[in-house]
Amino acid sequence: MHVSTLTASSPAFTALIWWLVPLAGVIGALVYILWVSKFKRKFEKGTSRSVNQFERFQNSFRDGIERDNEPKS
């Protein structure tokens, strides 16, 4: 029996690879762009919420230090 016409040394197979790899890259980039644009707001809200909580945490120490340094009457 003869092996398939699409072997690794076939020019048609090589051309197919040279078209499929960049095409997969472009499709992957488009999917990534769509995913980022769809979920960007959600992650920004979560990030800013975390930053605000961390700033409140830091300020609680600063407030405590300021209260400790106040002159006692």
Phi, psi and omega in degrees: 000148180269140179290157182309153182288340178263087176253174183298335181267000182285132178297328179293320178294318178297318178295322178298316178298316181295340175268323185286322182296309178295325178297317177297322177295317179293316179297317178298319178295318179296318178297319179297316179298315178297318180296315180296316182292330181284320187257001184301313182298320181299315182288326178296318179297315180296321180292314181294327177295318179294319179296317179298319178296321180293320178296320176297320178299314178297317182295331179296326176289318180297318179298320180294320180293317179297321179293323180290329182274354179290142178295138182268136181252000000 
